[in-house]
Amino acid sequence: MIRIVKMTFKKSEVQNFLNIFEASKQKIRHFEGCEYLELLHDRQDERVFFTYSFWRDQSYLDAYRQSELFQEVWTQTKALFDAKPEAWSTDRKHELK
């Protein structure tokens, strides 16, 4: 399962978000069931970021979202938003390399 989360930050809070991500990215990536984690940055709007993560299945993502780690990171992160975040859980249909 692939999880995509779009986050728009206040311009003055972008660096604070990057600091939070840097401090927590290894913990998130090594959380049980997380198989891949990537941070993407919009080329048009410097305030917009996306997390792109692969989870073994929905139950692992749910466990992460109920974890102390998620609560800590999300509490810090959501205080920096300039718009409501958007999230999608998707399944890969095709992969071409």
Sequence and secondary structure as in RCSB ss.txt:
>XXXX:A:sequence
MIRIVKMTFKKSEVQNFLNIFEASKQKIRHFEGCEYLELLHDRQDERVFFTYSFWRDQSYLDAYRQSELFQEVWT
QTKALFDAKPEAWSTDRKHELK
>XXXX:A:secstr
 EEEEEEEB GGGHHHHHHHHHHHHHHHHTSTTEEEEEEEE SS TTEEEEEEEESSHHHHHHHHTSHHHHHHHH
HHHTTBSS  EEEEE       
